[in-house]
Amino acid sequence: MTYTIQSGKVNHLHYRNDRAIGRWLFVCAAMVFIMIVIGGITRLTESGLSIVYWRPVTGFLPPLTGAAWLEAFEAYRNSPQYLQINAGMTIAEFRTIFWWEYIHRAWGRLIGLAFFLPFVWFLVRGRLRRDLVPRLTWLFLLGGAQGFLGWYMVRSGLVDVPEVSQYRLAAHLSLAFLIYTTLIWTGLSLTYPVSQIAKDRIALRALRSALGVLLLIAATILSGSFVAGTDAGLTYNSFPLMDGSIFPPGYFDSPAAPFEDHGTIQFHHRLLAMASLIGVGGLWWQSRWLELASRTRVVANMLLLVALAQVVLGITTLVLAVPVHVAVTHQAGAVLLFTMILWFFYDLRSACSNVQDGDRSALQ
């Protein structure tokens, strides 16, 4: 759809369309946020292997009759998790873990509908800019790929060992964050468009720092998926030392240790978390020398507070040996922290660095 610059009315309509699309994408992002939290609960309650089949269309409805529940339970009783861990589980106990996995899958389908239906409506009504169509189409395809990847992950725990592959779990979470990032970034660009990119040297330096911290936080979250995938948080439940030692026993004994040895995985997650906190603190201090919009200043302050809270939650989760409610809050905190750094990085691109000459020379 093409707009001309002949009428303020047309420009205003274009702006209103962008704002409406941006709000819709933020709603979808919020649903993905919730989806990540539900996935964390599913993982922590060991519910992810309770549904041993994948039916993308017909699987939308849960068992509705006693016979249907018996059929689902019988299928689960042939799975490695039941045979090796939950032998003797009653059907009432099975329903508890079934519902978490069902909610996880059903919420994914709802996200697909919440994205696809408005997308078609905006497209048919001619309210989408042409440059947005490929990106939104790609997002929809990524959502479908995420569903397939989720089943591919679950499938790894239905063969011999009742544990999903930590590599597939990391890939599943990474794709979720890629979708979430694209939704947030596109929503911001439509709701708060950047008129010009800051070219001041101090602003550019802060921008590079923000990108570095963003990547560091992303790496920390990725390492957290390996902690979750191997249950590494259930070992070395002390802080700051790991059972009296700085390094875990057998550190780097094998090439696969960073991704398979529980102590090494946990140590790297601790290290990255502390580095992220230091990085956020340094970025916050650096931002004090920039003249930022009031919204951006609030985001910067929130970023620091969330980073501090996230470290406290992480230590609490570890010391208490991963209670579900604390661990889920920690996972939600990770998504919130990522949101804050992404938003701050977006806003920082248009920062106006009207710094006093004396302060400028001191920082250069």
C-alpha positions, 0 to 999 in steps of 0.5 A: 500500500502506497501513501502520498505526502499530499495530505496531513489526513493521509499521513495521520491515517498512516500513523494510526495504522502503524500504531494499531499494528504495533499494539497488535504485535505487542499483544502477540509478544506478551503472549510469547512471554507467557508461553515461555513462562508456561514452558518453564513450568512444564519443564520444572514439573516434568510434564513435557513428556506426558503427551506422547503424540503430536496432532497439530490440528485434531490435538486442540481438544483435550480428552473429554470422556473417561474413555479418552482419558484412559486412552491418553493414559495408556499411551503414556504408560508405554513411554520411558518416563512412566516405565522408568520414573513414574511407574504406578502413577494413578490417572489422577496424577497423570492428569496433573502433568497432562494439563500443563503440557496441554496448556503449553501446546494450546497456548501455542495454537492460540498465539498462531491464531492471534497472529494469523487472523489480524495479519490477514485482516490488516492485509485484506484491508490494505493497512499493511505497509509493503515492507512489513508483509515479508517480515510478518509472513516470515514471523508466521512461518517461524511460529509454525517451525517453533511448533515442529521444533517443540515436538522434535524436542519432546520426541527426544525424551520418548525413545529410550531415556526420559529426558529431552535433549538439552541441545534441542531445548536450547534451540527451542528456547532460542527460536522463541526468543528470536520470534519474541525479539522480532515482535518487540522490535517491529512493534517499537519501530511502528509505535515509536519510529526513530527519526534519525540515528544518533551520530555523536561519538559518545552516543555511538559508544553507548550504543555499541556497549548496549549491543554488547550487553544485549548479546551477553544477556542472550548468551546467559539465557542460552546457557540457562537453557542448558542448566534447565535441560540437564537439571544442573541447578540441582547440584552445587547449591551454594553461592558464591563458591561451588561446594567450597571451590571456585571451579567445579570438579573436573572442569574442562576434562572433556570437550563436551563438558561446557554442554554436558557436565552439570558443574561446568554448565552451572559455572558458566551460567553463573559467570555469564550472569555476573558478567551481565550484571556488571555490563548492565551496571556499566551501561547504566552509568554510561547512559547518565552522560547522555541526554535521553528522552524521559521514557528512555531514562525510565527504561535504563533505570528499570534495566538496572533494577531488573538485572539486580533482581534477576541475580538475586532470584538466580541465587535464591533458585540455586540455594533453595534447590530449584523450587518451582515458583522461584525458578519460574519467576527467575525465568520470567525475569530473564524475559523481562531483562531481555525486553528491557535491554532490547528496548533500551538498545532501540531507544538509544539509537536516537539518543541526543547526546548533548553533553557538556564539553568538559564531560565529553573530553573526560569520557573520550 
